[in-house]
Amino acid sequence: MMCYRRARPWCGLSRAGFKREGAEKMSLFSEALNEDRELEHKVCRGGIANMLDLMPDEFSREECRSMRIQQGKRNPNPKDQLAQWTKRGFIVYCEDTKKYQKTQKYLSSHAA
């Protein structure tokens, strides 16, 4: 193992030169890491749209299917998604109109 005080024969840099080169590399990597962190923050914190926010207050199953296709979902069938929203109390199905409606619980918690 070499001492930090001696010149490094494999790179030809003194200790000060080695530190300076290391600092330059760290600043480059630091910038790249910060960009990655910002992108991750965007994705995790609202970068991807909440599909129920994109739907009107009253919508049909077919409108939900169209939205899933538009958003690039692999499975366009909205059955599981509608069941999950219903289970969470975000929507209710109205037999009279044959449409789903957003609940007051959802509208009050997701007011824009």
C-alpha positions as CSV (number, residue, x, y, z in Angstrom):
1,M,0.0,0.0,0.0
2,M,1.3,3.4,-0.9
3,C,1.4,6.4,1.4
4,Y,-0.7,9.4,0.3
5,R,2.3,11.7,0.7
6,R,4.3,10.2,-2.1
7,A,3.6,10.8,-5.7
8,R,1.5,8.1,-7.4
9,P,3.6,6.5,-10.1
10,W,0.6,5.0,-11.8
11,C,-1.1,8.4,-12.5
12,G,1.8,10.9,-12.3
13,L,-0.1,13.1,-9.9
14,S,1.0,14.6,-6.6
15,R,-1.3,14.5,-3.6
16,A,-2.8,17.9,-4.5
17,G,-3.2,17.0,-8.1
18,F,-4.9,13.7,-7.2
19,K,-7.3,15.6,-4.8
20,R,-8.1,18.1,-7.5
21,E,-8.8,15.4,-10.1
22,G,-10.9,13.5,-7.6
23,A,-12.9,16.7,-6.8
24,E,-13.6,17.2,-10.5
25,K,-14.8,13.7,-10.9
26,M,-17.0,14.0,-7.8
27,S,-18.6,17.1,-9.1
28,L,-19.4,15.4,-12.3
29,F,-20.9,12.4,-10.6
30,S,-22.6,14.6,-8.1
31,E,-24.4,16.4,-10.9
32,A,-25.5,13.1,-12.5
33,L,-26.7,11.8,-9.2
34,N,-28.7,15.0,-8.5
35,E,-30.4,14.7,-11.9
36,D,-31.3,11.1,-11.2
37,R,-32.6,12.1,-7.7
38,E,-34.8,14.9,-9.2
39,L,-36.2,12.5,-11.8
40,E,-36.9,9.9,-9.1
41,H,-38.6,12.6,-7.0
42,K,-40.8,13.6,-9.9
43,V,-41.9,10.1,-10.6
44,C,-42.6,9.3,-6.9
45,R,-44.2,12.6,-6.1
46,G,-46.8,13.1,-8.7
47,G,-44.9,12.9,-11.9
48,I,-47.2,10.1,-13.0
49,A,-50.8,11.2,-13.1
50,N,-53.5,9.7,-10.9
51,M,-55.9,8.2,-13.4
52,L,-58.9,8.9,-11.3
53,D,-58.0,12.6,-11.4
54,L,-58.0,12.4,-15.2
55,M,-61.5,11.1,-15.2
56,P,-64.6,13.3,-15.1
57,D,-66.7,13.3,-11.9
58,E,-69.1,10.9,-13.6
59,F,-67.8,8.4,-16.1
60,S,-68.7,5.1,-17.8
61,R,-66.8,1.9,-17.9
62,E,-66.0,2.5,-21.5
63,E,-64.6,6.0,-20.7
64,C,-62.3,4.4,-18.1
65,R,-61.2,1.8,-20.7
66,S,-60.4,4.6,-23.2
67,M,-58.4,6.4,-20.5
68,R,-56.4,3.3,-19.7
69,I,-55.5,2.9,-23.4
70,Q,-54.6,6.5,-23.7
71,Q,-52.3,6.2,-20.7
72,G,-50.6,3.2,-22.2
73,K,-51.7,0.6,-19.7
74,R,-50.9,-3.0,-20.8
75,N,-54.4,-4.3,-19.9
76,P,-57.1,-2.0,-21.1
77,N,-59.8,-3.8,-19.0
78,P,-60.7,-1.5,-16.2
79,K,-62.4,-4.2,-14.1
80,D,-59.7,-4.5,-11.4
81,Q,-59.1,-0.7,-11.2
82,L,-62.8,0.1,-10.8
83,A,-63.1,-2.6,-8.1
84,Q,-60.1,-1.1,-6.2
85,W,-61.4,2.5,-6.4
86,T,-64.8,1.2,-5.2
87,K,-63.2,-0.7,-2.3
88,R,-61.3,2.4,-1.3
89,G,-64.5,4.4,-1.3
90,F,-63.3,6.7,-4.2
91,I,-66.2,5.9,-6.5
92,V,-69.7,4.4,-6.5
93,Y,-71.7,2.8,-9.2
94,C,-75.1,4.4,-10.1
95,E,-77.5,1.7,-11.4
96,D,-79.8,4.4,-12.9
97,T,-77.3,6.0,-15.1
98,K,-75.0,3.0,-15.5
99,K,-72.0,5.3,-14.6
100,Y,-69.5,5.6,-11.9
101,Q,-69.4,8.7,-9.8
102,K,-66.5,10.1,-7.6
103,T,-67.5,10.2,-4.0
104,Q,-67.4,13.2,-1.8
105,K,-64.6,11.5,0.2
106,Y,-62.4,11.4,-2.9
107,L,-63.4,14.9,-4.2
108,S,-62.6,16.6,-0.8
109,S,-59.3,14.8,-0.4
110,H,-58.1,15.5,-3.9
111,A,-59.4,19.0,-4.4
112,A,-57.1,20.9,-6.9
